[in-house]
Amino acid sequence: MSVPCLKCKHYYTTFEPDMPRGCRLYQFKSTQIPALVVKRESGEDCKGFTPRAKNQRPNGYKNLNDPKMWGE
């Protein structure tokens, strides 16, 4: 596999046990890493890889390791 999905901004983990991995760019969920599904279905490597921004967090995420949250 040449595309590192876990480092892509389009990759996400679902809460569905039967389909735990997803790709927002191609809008699908799967049991496999999305790049493998794209390669199997199209015969080509995923061309939508976009590196995840460093320390990118979902909206509403709170860093519980931040001392400011605990009044220190």
matplotlib code that plots the C-alpha trace (Angstrom):
import matplotlib.pyplot as plt

x = [0.0, 1.6, -1.0, -0.9, -4.7, -4.1, -2.1, -4.7, -7.2, -10.0, -9.6, -11.8, -12.9, -16.6, -18.5, -19.9, -18.4, -19.1, -17.6, -14.9, -13.0, -14.1, -13.1, -14.7, -13.4, -14.9, -17.8, -17.7, -17.1, -15.4, -13.9, -10.6, -8.2, -9.8, -6.7, -7.0, -10.6, -9.8, -6.9, -9.1, -12.1, -10.2, -6.9, -5.1, -3.6, -5.7, -5.1, -7.0, -4.3, -4.0, -1.7, -3.5, -2.5, -0.2, -2.3, -5.6, -8.5, -12.2, -14.5, -15.4, -12.3, -10.9, -7.3, -7.6, -3.8, -3.8, -3.0, -5.2, -8.3, -7.4, -6.7, -2.9]
y = [0.0, 3.3, 5.7, 6.1, 6.6, 7.1, 10.3, 11.6, 14.3, 12.5, 9.3, 8.8, 6.1, 5.3, 4.0, 1.2, -2.2, -3.6, -0.7, 0.9, 2.9, 5.7, 8.1, 11.5, 12.3, 9.3, 9.1, 5.4, 3.2, -0.1, -2.9, -2.3, 0.7, 3.0, 3.0, -0.7, -0.4, 2.3, 0.3, -2.9, -1.1, 1.3, -0.5, 2.7, 4.2, 6.7, 10.2, 12.0, 11.8, 15.1, 15.1, 15.7, 19.1, 18.6, 18.4, 18.5, 17.7, 17.3, 20.2, 20.3, 18.3, 19.3, 18.5, 17.0, 17.1, 20.9, 22.3, 25.4, 23.1, 22.2, 25.6, 25.1]
z = [0.0, -1.0, 0.4, 4.2, 4.9, 8.6, 7.8, 5.4, 6.4, 4.6, 6.7, 9.8, 12.2, 12.4, 15.4, 13.3, 14.2, 10.8, 8.9, 11.1, 8.5, 6.3, 3.6, 3.5, 0.0, -1.7, 0.8, 1.8, 4.8, 4.8, 6.8, 5.0, 4.8, 2.2, -0.1, -0.5, -1.5, -4.0, -5.5, -5.8, -7.4, -9.7, -10.3, -9.4, -6.2, -4.4, -5.8, -3.1, -0.3, 1.5, 4.5, 7.8, 9.4, 12.4, 15.6, 13.6, 15.9, 15.2, 16.0, 19.6, 20.7, 24.0, 24.9, 28.4, 28.8, 28.6, 32.1, 31.5, 31.7, 35.2, 36.6, 36.9]

ax = plt.figure().add_subplot(projection="3d")
ax.plot(x, y, z, "-o")
ax.set_aspect("equal")
plt.show()
